[in-house]
Amino acid sequence: MAESETMSLPVQTGDKRGCSEDKDEDVPSKKPKVESDHENGGAPDLNEEEPAEEASEEDDDGDTFADMMKHGLTETDVGILKYVSDHEGFSGILKERYSDFVVHEINKQGKTVHLDDLSIPVDSEQASETEQLPKESDVLTEEQKKQLGELQLFKNKEGNVAIEVMDDTKEKRTLVHKAIKTQFPGLETKTEEKDGRKFIVAYHAAGKKALAAPRKHFWPKNRGSYCHFTLYKENKDTMDAINVLSKFLRLRPNMFSYMGTKDKRAITVQEIAVLKITAERLAHLNKCLMNLKLGNFCYKNHPLKLGELQGNHFTVVIRNISGTSEQVHQAMTSLKTTGFINYFGMQRFGTTAVPTQHVGRAILRNDWNEVVDLILKPRPGAEKEFLVRCREEWAKSQDPEAALKKLPNKRCVEGQLLRGLSMYGKKNIVTAFGLIPRNSRLMYIHSYQSVVWNTMVSRRIDSFGLKAVEGDLVLRGTAAHVLSAEEAETHTIHDIVMPLPGFDVIYPSHHIGEGYREMLTADGLDIDNMRHKVKDYSLAGAYRRVVIRPTDVSWEVIHYDDPRISLVHTDFEKLENKPAPVFIKDGKYRALRMEFSLPPSTYATMAIREVLKLDTSIKKQTQLNTTWLN
């Protein structure tokens, strides 16, 4: 996924099924205050997905989470040690409301994606077909629409609505079928005969009694096979949003494609593509979706691919700041001119007492018993009761089937691993581990690479500062080149890259290069042999820029009186012609509103860390202030 995406602390959610999926109000959350002392600060993690070994966090309570975080990681545990600026940090509250964090994707053409058009494109074949048919809205009575609307909203998800077809012609039946499916997305229809009378029966596609296969829909030959659209979402992560759309449209989630995932606690705008679903059907979903809006429809002949985006544009509000105007100016000017160290953010390494990089190291060492032990063993800190019971059962019996029975949700990593061990036996751990989705498996080893990179970059900055030196690496095309002393004079820190360890990279020729070898040797790995017996776990390595300078940087200090008001004018509010927020010159609260763009594979967390001079780990946040969790 694109690592400039957002992430935050776990938030409780309700049942997400169908049109009645959870509506999360944008109310102030009791977030910890971020202190200026970088040894004692905190901010929510802003990027990437939850670590795979975490089960769903929908029923975590605050005390449980705070207890669990006592055993979590801090920045120093994962090599995040340095800053590039010398300004004084200041306190503030990040993501007090989810609308304080707004992300707009920058697509592969370099255009910032906005939701600003809800109209439906009409092609010639569709127009001529529509002209020949009566209006669909004339086919259904108001009472039938009311019943269908209630069915669509899951008021009675296993029920149905039967509409008798008095004028029984194929054309009339076709109109009724089409009217129901276009006006009430998520409903499917079938024709039934009872006592010599014909009925069209509507039922919910996500209900248990749904038919096994969706009906095929007519698709003009001159229309692109993929409908591309802009997805605007509030307080919902990308996969949750796609699962909701999938249920309504009765599709498999993999029919949708996108360039990067966006996390829950934010307002995000991104491009999505779906195979052979009309803009009309998608637009109808706007009538009943909560916290989601679809628009900017167009048809193209290609899907979207992960990583195709050029980056993301962030609008971030940090409320109740303590910094003076001069401190803010210094911090933001430094971010604009110098940038920030391109560390991998805290969410890359998990949130429990067993960090993901430890599992990755065991995989790379081919120590599969340790892999199983790390994922399944009991761990300090509170977890959900069913996970605790599962781990205790595994520790006691080493019986995968018995441990699996303790899990209500078998799709978590623990469940998938136990299912694999149950199927293939404890002597075939590699095969059993393969039941975990590939992205989750690779996340572990990428996490190990990331902690090595962070650690070595901190050493590089500590040794040589923000100056290019002999032995540093720069990219020439896709290949790395070692700088001579003379060449170093003509380069800056913004040109320097450092390798993630692997078999297809070179290392700096100064002592930091030897530091890689020492660190891997201490971890039981051979830096000269990063190929693995299992091809998936062979690390080619890659190069990553040491310092990133954001683009399109701007900021303002704003004053406000009401902590409940939004301080960002969103795309949806603009579409609804809602007025922009009004800032009061002498308001009792001050907030820093900043905007910046980042390329893919960079973390907004680390940019904000540089501005505020804080530790972004959740552990530090909960040590600092856990009152928001109570």
VOGU-3710 file (C-alpha; in Angstrom, 3 decimals, decimal comma):
1> maesetmslp> 0,000/0,000/0,000  1,041/3,584/-0,335  2,690/4,425/2,922  1,702/8,078/2,937  -1,776/6,942/3,960  -3,413/7,670/7,264  -3,731/5,687/10,427  -4,800/6,397/13,966  -5,618/4,825/17,276  -8,296/2,134/17,393
11> vqtgdkrgcs> -11,826/3,501/17,417  -14,895/1,534/18,424  -17,307/0,897/15,601  -20,741/-0,596/15,296  -22,245/-3,180/12,981  -21,218/-2,301/9,448  -23,665/-4,346/7,429  -25,327/-2,686/4,494  -27,000/0,683/4,344  -27,444/0,838/8,074
21> edkdedvpsk> -23,692/0,622/8,583  -22,237/2,622/11,412  -22,599/6,367/11,438  -19,667/7,824/13,335  -20,274/11,360/14,476  -17,374/13,780/14,182  -17,175/14,475/17,885  -14,064/15,536/19,741  -12,128/12,448/20,789  -10,304/12,458/24,075
31> kpkvesdhen> -6,869/12,288/22,510  -3,684/12,750/24,474  -2,026/16,099/24,473  1,217/16,214/22,521  3,975/17,719/24,644  6,872/19,726/23,318  9,478/17,589/25,083  10,375/15,028/22,429  11,161/12,489/25,127  7,606/12,623/26,388
41> ggapdlneee> 5,303/13,335/23,474  2,731/11,501/21,431  0,603/11,573/18,303  -1,608/9,073/16,568  0,022/6,935/13,917  -1,004/8,214/10,533  -0,047/5,620/7,992  -0,385/2,096/6,801  -2,554/-0,748/7,859  -2,901/-2,384/11,230
51> paeeaseedd> -0,355/-5,119/11,926  -1,689/-8,425/10,727  -1,498/-10,195/14,035  -3,953/-7,732/15,529  -7,515/-9,003/15,583  -10,424/-6,669/14,966  -10,407/-3,873/17,511  -14,103/-3,156/17,458  -14,714/-4,133/21,051  -11,561/-2,810/22,702
61> dgdtfadmmk> -12,260/-0,629/25,680  -9,975/2,179/26,740  -8,498/0,515/29,833  -7,671/-2,595/27,835  -5,915/-0,604/25,139  -3,991/1,520/27,631  -2,864/-1,616/29,449  -1,792/-3,243/26,197  0,217/-0,163/25,223  2,291/-0,381/28,405
71> hgltetdvgi> 4,123/-3,174/26,591  4,229/-1,466/23,192  7,180/0,039/21,371  8,619/3,531/21,510  10,454/5,290/18,702  13,855/4,416/20,155  12,929/0,709/19,934  12,670/0,977/16,144  15,607/3,280/15,435  13,731/6,605/15,214
81> lkyvsdhegf> 16,149/8,872/17,083  17,025/12,037/15,197  15,585/15,334/13,966  16,961/17,485/11,168  15,817/20,833/12,559  16,915/22,752/15,637  13,698/24,672/16,409  11,950/24,244/19,753  8,982/21,872/19,718  5,547/22,798/21,029
91> sgilkerysd> 2,438/21,004/22,228  -0,874/20,475/20,452  -3,647/17,933/19,938  -3,606/15,956/16,694  -6,790/14,369/15,321  -9,039/15,662/18,073  -11,718/15,208/15,410  -11,405/12,943/12,388  -12,080/16,015/10,203  -8,781/17,433/11,476
101> fvvheinkqg> -6,977/15,089/9,100  -7,890/15,303/5,403  -6,103/13,350/2,672  -6,490/13,861/-1,074  -4,817/11,324/-3,346  -2,517/12,595/-6,102  -3,173/10,325/-9,097  -0,661/9,032/-11,624  -1,244/12,084/-13,846  -0,184/14,298/-10,934
111> ktvhlddlsi> -3,707/15,658/-10,373  -5,059/15,994/-6,835  -8,258/13,934/-6,627  -11,367/15,839/-5,467  -15,049/14,995/-5,206  -16,671/17,880/-7,067  -19,130/16,348/-9,566  -22,032/13,952/-8,872  -23,357/13,849/-12,466  -23,608/10,629/-14,474
121> pvdseqaset> -21,844/10,343/-17,858  -24,179/9,175/-20,634  -22,879/7,363/-23,689  -24,743/7,163/-27,006  -25,984/3,563/-26,730  -27,192/4,110/-23,180  -29,009/7,293/-24,241  -30,833/5,622/-27,149  -31,830/2,669/-24,958  -33,180/5,000/-22,280
131> eqlpkesdvl> -35,242/6,982/-24,785  -37,134/3,841/-25,847  -38,263/2,909/-22,328  -40,774/4,594/-19,998  -39,302/6,269/-16,947  -38,417/3,707/-14,278  -39,725/5,988/-11,547  -43,247/5,610/-13,002  -43,226/1,803/-12,588  -43,258/1,602/-8,780
141> teeqkkqlge> -45,914/2,987/-6,448  -44,984/5,146/-3,459  -45,956/2,313/-1,091  -43,754/-0,160/-2,998  -40,855/2,311/-2,875  -41,307/2,659/0,876  -41,260/-1,132/1,369  -38,228/-1,537/-0,897  -36,415/1,282/0,911  -36,957/-0,409/4,268
151> lqlfknkegn> -35,714/-3,720/2,871  -32,639/-1,983/1,451  -31,907/-0,426/4,827  -31,828/-3,876/6,449  -34,961/-3,197/8,502  -35,776/-6,803/7,583  -32,683/-8,190/5,905  -33,984/-11,728/5,429  -37,415/-10,624/4,228  -38,585/-9,723/0,749
161> vaievmddtk> -40,996/-7,486/-1,095  -43,323/-9,133/-3,632  -44,752/-6,942/-6,393  -47,552/-8,469/-8,452  -47,240/-7,889/-12,184  -50,779/-7,219/-13,378  -49,852/-6,327/-16,947  -47,740/-9,449/-17,522  -45,503/-8,647/-20,449  -41,772/-9,217/-20,647
171> ekrtlvhkai> -41,228/-5,491/-21,217  -43,166/-4,569/-18,078  -41,338/-7,168/-15,990  -37,982/-5,912/-17,316  -38,884/-2,367/-16,311  -39,814/-3,435/-12,774  -36,613/-5,486/-12,380  -34,517/-2,581/-13,634  -36,361/0,014/-11,540  -35,756/-1,939/-8,333
181> ktqfpgletk> -32,079/-2,601/-8,983  -31,223/0,943/-10,088  -33,272/2,805/-7,477  -32,410/0,405/-4,640  -28,815/-0,824/-5,066  -28,113/-3,898/-2,981  -31,470/-5,479/-3,825  -31,786/-8,368/-6,280  -34,954/-9,581/-7,979  -36,463/-12,763/-9,368
191> teekdgrkfi> -39,792/-13,643/-10,974  -42,032/-16,141/-9,161  -45,431/-17,610/-10,005  -47,953/-18,366/-7,264  -51,564/-19,503/-7,734  -51,438/-18,490/-11,379  -50,278/-14,948/-10,515  -46,810/-13,564/-11,334  -44,744/-11,645/-8,794  -41,385/-9,928/-8,926
201> vayhaagkka> -39,728/-10,673/-5,593  -37,059/-8,299/-4,278  -34,604/-9,458/-1,599  -31,347/-8,178/-0,171  -28,195/-9,386/-1,935  -26,344/-9,581/1,391  -29,050/-11,685/3,065  -28,575/-15,414/3,646  -31,305/-16,310/1,160  -29,700/-14,455/-1,744
211> laaprkhfwp> -29,217/-16,295/-5,042  -25,754/-17,725/-5,603  -24,829/-15,757/-8,728  -25,505/-12,137/-9,702  -27,446/-11,363/-12,872  -25,534/-10,201/-15,908  -26,129/-6,603/-16,970  -26,039/-5,227/-20,516  -22,768/-3,412/-21,297  -22,323/-1,330/-24,483
221> knrgsychft> -19,313/-2,272/-26,605  -18,104/1,312/-27,016  -17,956/1,955/-23,260  -14,803/1,382/-21,218  -15,047/-1,765/-19,098  -14,158/0,007/-15,848  -16,099/2,741/-14,137  -13,646/5,015/-12,364  -14,996/7,182/-9,577  -13,913/9,334/-6,671
231> lykenkdtmd> -14,605/7,875/-3,234  -15,023/10,433/-0,448  -15,162/8,831/2,983  -15,318/9,971/6,572  -14,047/7,933/9,507  -13,941/4,677/7,578  -10,981/2,778/6,152  -10,761/1,871/2,489  -11,434/-1,854/2,845  -14,461/-1,232/5,073
241> ainvlskflr> -15,808/1,149/2,433  -15,210/-1,336/-0,380  -16,858/-4,132/1,605  -19,950/-1,947/2,017  -20,027/-1,155/-1,722  -19,511/-4,856/-2,507  -22,551/-5,869/-0,449  -24,788/-3,283/-2,086  -23,661/-4,090/-5,610  -23,405/-7,808/-4,915
251> lrpnmfsymg> -19,815/-8,063/-6,069  -16,663/-9,634/-4,751  -14,437/-6,968/-3,177  -11,645/-7,847/-5,635  -13,764/-6,386/-8,460  -12,669/-2,995/-7,104  -9,170/-1,634/-7,674  -7,379/1,353/-6,178  -3,918/2,901/-5,959  -3,570/2,959/-2,166
261> tkdkraitvq> -5,570/2,375/1,003  -6,592/5,173/3,342  -7,214/4,629/7,019  -10,241/5,218/9,176  -9,840/8,266/11,400  -9,681/10,905/8,679  -11,570/12,382/5,761  -10,030/10,939/2,615  -10,598/11,310/-1,120  -9,275/8,724/-3,560
271> eiavlkitae> -9,839/7,173/-6,960  -11,490/3,734/-7,262  -12,276/1,592/-10,322  -14,836/-1,209/-10,610  -15,421/-3,671/-13,438  -18,667/-3,322/-15,461  -20,806/-1,469/-12,947  -22,576/1,598/-14,332  -22,131/5,081/-12,943  -25,930/5,134/-12,537
281> rlahlnkclm> -25,889/2,178/-10,132  -22,975/3,668/-8,210  -24,619/7,102/-7,991  -27,806/5,568/-6,557  -25,754/4,356/-3,582  -25,370/7,973/-2,476  -28,995/7,874/-1,315  -28,320/5,510/1,560  -24,590/5,373/2,312  -23,334/6,766/5,594
291> nlklgnfcyk> -19,980/8,573/5,677  -19,345/7,730/2,000  -19,982/9,682/-1,209  -19,272/8,666/-4,804  -18,804/10,988/-7,772  -16,612/12,127/-10,686  -17,637/9,069/-12,706  -16,001/8,147/-16,006  -15,453/4,966/-18,030  -11,977/3,703/-18,885
301> nhplklgelq> -10,477/0,520/-20,301  -8,124/-0,209/-17,407  -8,298/-0,846/-13,658  -6,111/0,907/-11,083  -2,997/-0,631/-9,571  -1,481/-0,339/-6,113  1,402/2,101/-6,083  0,366/4,019/-9,221  -0,409/7,168/-7,292  2,117/10,003/-7,228
311> gnhftvvirn> 1,458/10,755/-3,573  -1,041/12,354/-1,224  -1,932/15,901/-0,246  -2,564/16,372/3,481  -4,525/19,021/5,334  -3,782/18,623/9,038  -5,176/20,611/11,967  -3,281/20,539/15,268  -5,558/22,041/17,900  -4,860/23,951/21,086
321> isgtseqvhq> -1,229/24,612/20,222  1,137/26,164/22,760  3,770/27,395/20,309  4,240/31,101/19,651  3,803/32,439/16,127  7,594/32,593/15,859  8,002/28,940/16,936  5,374/27,828/14,432  7,024/29,871/11,674  10,448/28,364/12,418
331> amtslkttgf> 9,083/24,800/12,523  7,081/25,068/9,305  9,827/26,952/7,445  12,245/24,151/8,371  9,772/21,534/7,145  9,412/23,408/3,850  13,097/24,108/3,215  14,865/21,132/4,840  12,161/18,475/5,275  12,233/15,514/7,660
341> inyfgmqrfg> 14,047/12,218/8,090  12,207/9,659/5,978  11,798/7,119/8,788  9,332/4,244/8,587  6,583/5,234/11,039  5,578/3,406/14,209  2,608/1,583/12,690  5,073/-0,398/10,564  6,087/-2,336/13,670  2,866/-3,401/15,379
351> ttavptqhvg> 1,178/-2,352/18,590  1,665/-5,318/20,907  4,453/-6,798/23,007  5,531/-8,931/20,024  6,803/-6,527/17,333  6,318/-7,519/13,708  10,058/-7,170/12,991  10,841/-9,987/15,417  8,600/-12,319/13,414  10,277/-11,086/10,231
361> railrndwne> 13,738/-11,797/11,628  12,684/-15,354/12,541  11,329/-15,914/8,999  14,602/-14,695/7,483  16,553/-16,983/9,832  14,367/-19,859/8,695  13,460/-20,471/12,335  9,869/-21,548/11,824  9,280/-22,796/15,346  10,093/-19,305/16,585
371> vvdlilkprp> 7,732/-17,790/13,983  4,862/-19,891/15,342  5,863/-19,165/18,932  6,013/-15,404/18,402  2,609/-15,260/16,709  0,747/-17,655/19,013  2,386/-17,454/22,440  0,739/-15,613/25,360  2,008/-12,059/25,614  2,044/-9,350/28,281
381> gaekeflvrc> -0,546/-6,621/28,091  -4,288/-6,939/27,760  -5,890/-8,409/24,637  -9,378/-9,464/23,721  -10,535/-12,322/25,905  -10,899/-14,774/23,012  -7,296/-14,143/21,888  -6,049/-14,624/25,440  -7,956/-17,952/25,645  -6,624/-19,019/22,246
391> reewaksqdp> -3,008/-18,316/23,270  -3,440/-20,046/26,610  -4,866/-23,128/24,888  -1,960/-23,199/22,436  0,613/-22,849/25,238  -1,070/-25,620/27,204  -1,891/-28,204/24,524  -0,019/-27,193/21,331  -3,224/-28,421/19,651  -4,101/-26,145/16,703
401> eaalkklpnk> -7,686/-27,372/16,449  -8,366/-26,806/20,147  -6,815/-23,319/20,003  -8,766/-22,497/16,820  -12,053/-23,276/18,573  -11,383/-20,384/20,967  -11,492/-17,862/18,102  -14,854/-16,504/16,924  -13,092/-14,806/13,987  -10,900/-17,295/12,120
411> rcvegqllrg> -9,682/-14,687/9,639  -7,140/-13,073/11,955  -3,505/-14,101/11,478  -3,632/-16,379/14,526  -6,684/-18,143/13,101  -5,151/-18,548/9,648  -1,916/-19,946/11,080  -3,767/-22,367/13,364  -5,922/-23,526/10,464  -2,749/-24,167/8,449
421> lsmygkkniv> -1,171/-26,136/11,310  -4,388/-28,123/11,673  -4,423/-28,966/7,946  -0,709/-29,626/7,347  0,666/-30,526/10,757  3,334/-28,965/12,939  6,114/-30,490/10,832  4,980/-28,466/7,792  5,049/-24,989/9,280  6,181/-23,291/6,047
431> tafgliprns> 3,122/-24,637/4,230  0,847/-23,837/7,175  2,214/-20,280/7,356  1,415/-19,949/3,645  -2,321/-19,867/4,491  -1,806/-16,346/5,823  -2,366/-13,869/2,929  0,852/-13,045/1,104  0,773/-9,322/1,910  0,531/-10,084/5,632
441> rlmyihsyqs> 3,407/-12,577/5,451  5,629/-10,126/3,590  4,734/-7,374/6,056  6,773/-9,185/8,697  10,011/-9,221/6,719  9,470/-5,697/5,403  9,097/-4,644/9,035  12,520/-6,149/9,785  14,064/-4,335/6,813  12,469/-1,117/8,061
451> vvwntmvsrr> 13,925/-1,268/11,561  17,376/-1,906/10,085  16,942/1,089/7,756  15,736/3,383/10,558  18,635/2,359/12,811  21,283/2,851/10,134  19,867/6,215/9,026  19,944/7,452/12,630  23,617/6,417/12,760  24,272/8,127/9,422
461> idsfglkave> 22,728/11,421/10,595  24,532/11,144/13,939  27,907/10,609/12,235  27,739/13,010/9,288  24,794/15,341/9,872  22,975/16,888/6,921  25,914/16,922/4,536  26,724/14,566/1,666  30,012/12,804/2,373  32,404/10,431/0,651
471> gdlvlrgtaa> 30,984/6,897/0,706  27,324/7,981/0,620  25,019/6,533/-2,031  23,032/8,397/-4,711  20,785/6,992/-7,421  21,745/7,153/-11,070  18,673/5,884/-12,802  17,722/2,861/-10,727  21,294/1,931/-9,791  23,141/3,217/-6,723
481> hvlsaeeaet> 26,480/4,991/-7,042  29,064/5,517/-4,275  30,142/9,173/-4,018  33,785/10,144/-4,116  34,970/13,015/-1,899  34,892/15,311/-4,921  31,382/14,236/-5,970  30,099/14,672/-2,415  30,807/18,410/-2,690  28,232/18,696/-5,474
491> htihdivmpl> 25,432/16,821/-3,709  23,127/17,539/-0,755  21,439/15,373/1,843  18,313/15,384/-0,361  20,211/13,317/-2,965  21,397/10,652/-0,516  19,741/7,217/-0,333  20,273/4,339/2,067  19,557/0,687/1,272  17,015/-1,637/2,785
501> pgfdviypsh> 19,025/-4,860/3,182  18,805/-7,436/0,380  20,721/-9,393/-2,242  20,437/-6,735/-4,957  21,730/-3,611/-3,222  25,095/-2,092/-2,376  25,949/-0,424/0,923  27,691/2,862/1,785  31,467/2,517/1,694  31,955/4,506/4,929
511> higegyreml> 31,565/2,877/8,362  27,742/2,940/8,234  27,945/0,264/5,516  29,827/-1,962/7,943  27,134/-1,163/10,527  24,590/-2,998/8,366  26,765/-6,113/8,409  27,217/-5,920/12,187  23,498/-5,504/12,853  22,472/-8,402/10,606
521> tadgldidnm> 25,226/-10,634/11,991  24,021/-9,907/15,532  20,538/-10,962/14,362  21,865/-14,251/12,994  21,662/-13,238/9,316  24,250/-13,259/6,549  24,219/-9,960/4,655  25,952/-11,679/1,727  23,212/-14,295/1,415  19,790/-12,659/1,563
531> rhkvkdysla> 18,168/-15,253/-0,687  15,751/-17,522/1,149  14,821/-21,180/0,599  11,253/-19,925/0,070  11,337/-17,531/-2,891  8,690/-15,216/-1,395  10,994/-14,432/1,513  14,098/-13,639/-0,542  14,906/-9,968/-0,072  16,159/-8,073/-3,094
541> gayrrvvirp> 16,400/-4,851/-1,073  15,678/-1,308/-2,247  16,892/2,264/-1,848  15,105/4,974/0,115  15,803/8,694/0,373  17,219/9,746/3,740  15,473/13,129/3,888  12,193/14,090/2,216  11,186/17,647/1,506  7,381/18,011/1,238
551> tdvswevihy> 5,946/20,083/-1,596  3,011/22,526/-1,627  3,700/23,429/2,012  1,511/26,125/3,543  0,248/26,900/7,025  -1,725/29,332/9,148  -2,478/29,748/12,832  -6,242/30,032/13,310  -8,317/31,043/16,332  -11,608/29,448/17,318
561> ddprislvht> -13,988/29,298/20,271  -15,984/26,109/19,731  -13,901/22,877/19,853  -16,776/21,021/18,151  -16,610/22,896/14,868  -14,750/21,607/11,845  -11,783/23,742/10,825  -11,528/22,345/7,287  -13,941/23,006/4,400  -14,399/19,530/2,899
571> dfeklenkpa> -15,247/18,516/-0,663  -18,650/17,278/0,486  -19,454/20,533/2,269  -18,526/22,453/-0,869  -20,807/20,214/-2,967  -23,640/20,879/-0,506  -22,907/24,622/-0,694  -22,229/24,709/3,034  -20,281/27,765/4,179  -16,581/27,533/4,947
581> pvfikdgkyr> -15,595/27,645/8,642  -15,267/31,141/10,069  -12,238/31,835/12,234  -12,477/34,347/15,063  -9,556/36,707/15,445  -9,635/36,654/19,242  -10,905/33,079/19,749  -9,752/31,442/22,969  -8,179/28,408/21,208  -5,368/28,406/18,655
591> alrmefslpp> -4,769/25,743/16,020  -2,077/25,152/13,429  -3,590/24,302/10,058  -0,908/22,906/7,745  -0,958/21,547/4,209  1,708/19,565/2,377  2,126/16,906/-0,290  4,212/13,757/0,118  5,376/11,143/-2,396  4,402/7,460/-1,974
601> styatmaire> 6,192/5,372/0,663  6,594/8,285/3,046  4,884/8,824/6,382  2,899/11,940/7,302  3,529/10,975/10,930  7,223/11,666/10,501  6,615/15,104/8,963  4,380/16,098/11,887  6,902/14,606/14,344  9,545/16,950/12,924
611> vlkldtsikk> 7,279/19,999/13,370  6,191/19,272/16,950  9,340/17,422/18,127  7,456/14,492/19,616  7,563/10,735/20,047  4,810/9,319/17,830  4,531/5,957/19,584  1,193/5,044/21,115  3,050/3,832/24,198  4,361/7,348/24,840
621> qtqlnttwln> 0,900/8,802/24,266  -0,705/6,525/26,830  2,084/7,128/29,350  1,624/10,854/28,861  -2,117/10,987/29,272  -4,591/8,098/29,461  -7,572/10,133/30,665  -9,017/10,128/27,135  -9,300/6,343/27,337  -11,446/6,325/30,484
//
